[in-house]
Amino acid sequence: MASYWTNRKFLSSLFWSSLFLVLSLIFQFYAGTYATEQASNPVTDIVLSNTRVYNVGFVFVYGALTFWLFIAFLCVRQPQRIPFVFKTITLFVVIRSFFISLTHIGPFPEYLAIDSNIMSRFAFGGDLFFSGHTGIPFLAALIFWSDRNLRLFFIAAAALFGIIVLLAHLHYTIDVVAAFFITYSIYRLAEIFFKKDRLLFDSGII
């Protein structure tokens, strides 16, 4: 591990990938704010219209936080993973931000109010299409696909969070379903755009 932290090439890649990730989160903030301010009327949904709202706020907030801490642990344990993970997440955030800036559908009339300072910085109410809670775990499954245990864990997490946001009426069904297809496309683009980082992720050789 020490060899990576003293390697200038790796440190440069780490710096740029970290910078891009931070910038993408800033872009997401403004896109989410804009989409929320411009939100129009809600629409009907075959699932949400036939289910009541469930109080799953704890899982929505702290499940997501635990997930991110686990990703951080995986990266710190094998730092050669960081550039590809960061850049792929950055691509995800940028594309999702672009999507939500184009779609201004209001949230479903009955939904769970999330009282969390942590989540309020990343979820705004109008940033619906597509679901980040569903897409990011599935993206992690694709990134760590070669590890069977991690693959199954992340797929299960994606399914769980998809169910959670529907039970809380925080996303429309199309937001959750589309997340899997769009996320797969994003991952394929990341493999094309960040080939060297993917090779470093897999081989660990700088």
C-alpha positions in Angstrom: 0.0 0.0 0.0 2.8 2.4 0.9 4.1 2.2 -2.7 0.9 3.9 -4.0 1.0 6.8 -1.6 4.6 7.6 -2.7 4.0 7.1 -6.4 3.7 10.5 -8.2 1.7 9.0 -11.1 -0.9 7.5 -8.7 -1.1 10.6 -6.5 -1.7 12.7 -9.6 -4.5 10.4 -10.7 -5.9 10.4 -7.2 -5.9 14.2 -7.1 -7.7 14.7 -10.4 -10.3 12.0 -9.7 -11.0 13.5 -6.3 -11.3 17.0 -7.8 -13.7 15.8 -10.5 -15.8 14.0 -7.9 -16.1 17.2 -5.8 -17.0 19.3 -8.8 -19.6 16.8 -9.8 -21.3 17.0 -6.4 -21.4 20.8 -6.7 -23.0 20.4 -10.1 -25.5 18.0 -8.6 -26.4 20.5 -5.9 -27.3 23.2 -8.4 -29.0 20.8 -10.7 -31.1 19.4 -7.8 -31.9 22.9 -6.5 -33.0 24.0 -10.0 -35.1 20.9 -10.6 -36.9 21.3 -7.2 -37.6 25.0 -7.8 -39.0 24.2 -11.3 -41.0 21.1 -10.2 -44.4 20.9 -11.7 -47.4 18.8 -10.7 -47.0 15.2 -9.6 -48.1 12.3 -11.8 -49.9 9.0 -11.0 -47.9 5.9 -10.5 -49.2 2.3 -10.6 -47.2 1.2 -7.5 -47.3 4.4 -5.4 -51.0 4.9 -6.0 -51.7 1.5 -4.5 -49.4 1.5 -1.5 -49.3 3.5 1.7 -46.3 5.4 2.9 -44.0 3.5 5.2 -41.6 5.0 7.7 -38.3 3.7 6.4 -36.4 7.0 6.9 -33.8 5.4 9.1 -32.7 2.9 6.4 -33.0 5.6 3.7 -30.5 7.9 5.6 -28.3 5.6 7.6 -28.3 2.7 5.2 -27.0 5.0 2.5 -24.4 6.5 4.9 -23.2 3.0 5.9 -23.0 2.0 2.2 -20.7 5.0 1.5 -18.5 4.2 4.5 -18.2 0.6 3.2 -17.1 1.9 -0.3 -14.6 4.1 1.4 -13.2 1.1 3.3 -12.9 -0.9 0.2 -11.0 1.9 -1.5 -8.6 2.6 1.4 -7.9 -1.1 1.8 -6.8 -1.2 -1.9 -6.0 2.3 -2.9 -5.4 1.4 -6.6 -9.2 1.2 -6.8 -9.8 4.8 -5.9 -9.2 6.6 -9.3 -11.6 4.3 -11.3 -14.2 4.3 -8.5 -14.1 8.1 -8.1 -14.2 8.8 -11.9 -17.0 6.3 -12.5 -19.1 7.8 -9.7 -18.3 11.3 -11.0 -19.6 10.2 -14.4 -22.7 8.8 -12.8 -23.3 12.1 -10.8 -22.8 14.3 -13.8 -25.2 12.3 -16.1 -27.8 12.0 -13.3 -27.5 15.8 -12.7 -28.1 16.4 -16.4 -31.1 14.1 -16.3 -32.7 15.8 -13.3 -32.2 19.2 -14.7 -34.3 18.2 -17.7 -37.2 16.6 -15.7 -39.2 18.8 -13.4 -42.0 16.5 -12.2 -43.1 17.2 -8.7 -42.8 14.5 -6.0 -45.8 12.1 -5.3 -48.4 13.9 -3.2 -48.0 11.5 -0.2 -44.3 10.8 0.7 -42.2 10.4 3.8 -40.6 13.6 5.0 -36.9 13.0 5.7 -35.6 15.2 8.5 -31.9 14.8 8.1 -29.2 17.4 7.6 -27.0 14.8 6.0 -29.5 13.7 3.3 -30.9 17.2 2.7 -27.5 18.1 1.1 -27.9 15.4 -1.5 -31.7 15.0 -2.0 -33.8 18.0 -2.7 -37.3 16.7 -3.6 -37.3 17.4 -7.3 -34.3 15.4 -8.2 -36.3 12.3 -9.1 -35.2 10.8 -12.4 -33.3 8.5 -12.0 -32.9 7.1 -8.5 -29.4 7.6 -7.1 -30.2 5.3 -4.1 -30.8 2.5 -6.5 -28.2 3.4 -9.2 -25.1 3.8 -7.0 -25.2 0.4 -5.4 -25.8 -1.2 -8.8 -22.9 0.8 -10.1 -20.8 -0.6 -7.3 -21.9 -4.1 -8.2 -20.7 -3.6 -11.8 -17.4 -2.1 -10.6 -16.7 -5.0 -8.2 -18.3 -7.6 -10.4 -15.3 -10.0 -10.3 -15.7 -10.4 -6.6 -18.8 -12.7 -6.2 -19.5 -11.8 -2.6 -19.3 -8.0 -3.3 -21.3 -8.4 -6.5 -24.2 -10.1 -4.7 -24.1 -7.7 -1.7 -24.3 -4.6 -3.9 -27.0 -6.1 -6.1 -29.0 -6.9 -2.9 -28.3 -3.3 -1.7 -29.6 -1.9 -5.0 -32.8 -3.9 -4.7 -33.2 -3.0 -1.1 -32.8 0.7 -1.7 -35.1 0.5 -4.7 -37.8 -0.9 -2.4 -37.1 1.6 0.3 -37.5 4.7 -1.9 -40.8 3.2 -3.2 -42.1 2.4 0.2 -41.3 5.9 1.3 -42.8 7.3 -2.0 -39.6 9.3 -2.5 -39.2 8.1 -6.1 -41.6 7.1 -8.8 -41.4 3.5 -10.0 -39.9 4.6 -13.3 -37.0 6.3 -11.4 -36.1 3.0 -9.8 -36.5 0.7 -12.8 -34.7 3.1 -15.2 -31.8 3.4 -12.8 -30.6 -0.1 -13.5 -30.5 0.4 -17.3 -29.0 3.9 -17.2 -26.4 2.9 -14.6 -25.3 0.0 -16.8 -24.8 2.3 -19.7 -22.8 4.7 -17.5 -20.5 1.9 -16.4 -19.8 0.8 -20.0 -18.9 4.4 -20.8 -16.6 4.6 -17.8 -14.8 1.5 -19.0 -14.2 3.2 -22.3 -13.3 6.6 -20.9 -11.1 5.4 -18.0 -9.3 2.4 -19.5 -6.0 3.0 -17.7 -7.8 3.4 -14.3 -9.8 0.2 -14.9 -6.5 -1.7 -15.6 -5.0 -0.2 -12.4 -8.1 -1.3 -10.5 -7.8 -4.9 -11.8 -4.1 -5.4 -11.8 -2.8 -3.0 -9.1 0.2 -2.3 -11.3 1.1 1.3 -11.9 
